[in-house]
Amino acid sequence: MAAGGMRARARNYTILKYIFMVLVSVVMLLPLLWMLSTALKGDESIYAYPPEWIPSTFHWENFARGIEQAVFWQKFLNSAIITVTATIGQVLSCMIVAYPLARIRFPGRAFWFYCIIGSMMLPSMVSFLPVFKVFSAIGWYNTWLPLIVPSWLGGPFYTFLLRQYYMTIPTSFDEAAKIDGASHLSILFRIIAPMSLPAITVIVIGQALASWSDFFSPLIYLPDQSKWTLSLAMANFTSQYHTVWNLFMAIALMYMLPSVIIFFVAQRYFMQGLGSLNTVGLK
């Protein structure tokens, strides 16, 4: 009887847990469902009261109209080039910086590591003005370089993440490779990098989402509309007096689709990489 009661309680707990998870998921999905509903409405149905969750007629042409008005594919290509280039740079630079901090003992290693950690506490707005002046002085204003080059210099958080993950890998792999005559770069890219795929995936997802959704930097550095990213094109859809909400929501859905696909494809590695932060201490 006691065992049966425990199994019944466990079963009831599992059922309640799944019900709670479903309810939370529905609440989280409501904004997305409302975006899809608005994107499929006609111009006359946007402000209908009471609001219609399911449009009487699906206006799929809203997507085509939005693409045309936003010059979507040109801005999509601009954003894709910036995102891919910045992500590659972030991954490579953080891998190279994190490797000696984790695998090579040299004087001042702890000092440089704590300098990187300390730089994460510096608000980005503090350095914005001097960085803007430098980029303008060297002729990078109205180019994509200010949006790409900083990612090739390594991000402190991602460097910290990779350093932590590298330290969980036994040094015996390095020693065996050195006996075979492997250099540090060979050890990094042929041994350490394949074993650090979860942490690298975190960097790919984080940097890709940051570059794709960045609004402030393109707004400051790109006055030429032909060089605009998709985030600026999205902002151009709204105005102080009027916003065509069905077209705006249609473009917003297409804008967020690459981010959703990237996350769901790599979410398993993403969670593993975040878990690596707790595996070793700051030493």
Secondary structure, DSSP 4 states (H G I P E B T S, - for coil): -HHHHHHHHHHHHHHHHHHHHHHHHHHHHHHHHHHHHHHTS-GGGTT-SSPPSS-SS--THHHHHHHHHHTHHHHHHHHHHHHHHHHHHHHHHHHHHHHHHHH---TTHHHHHHHHHHHTTS-HHHHHHHHHHHHHHTT-TTSSHHHHGGGGG--HHHHHHHHHHHTTS-THHHHHHHHTT--HHHHIIIIIHHHTHHHHHHHHHHHHHHHHH--HHHHHH---GGG--HHHHHHTT--SS---HHHHHHHHHHHHHHHHHHHHHHHHHHHHHHHGGGTS---
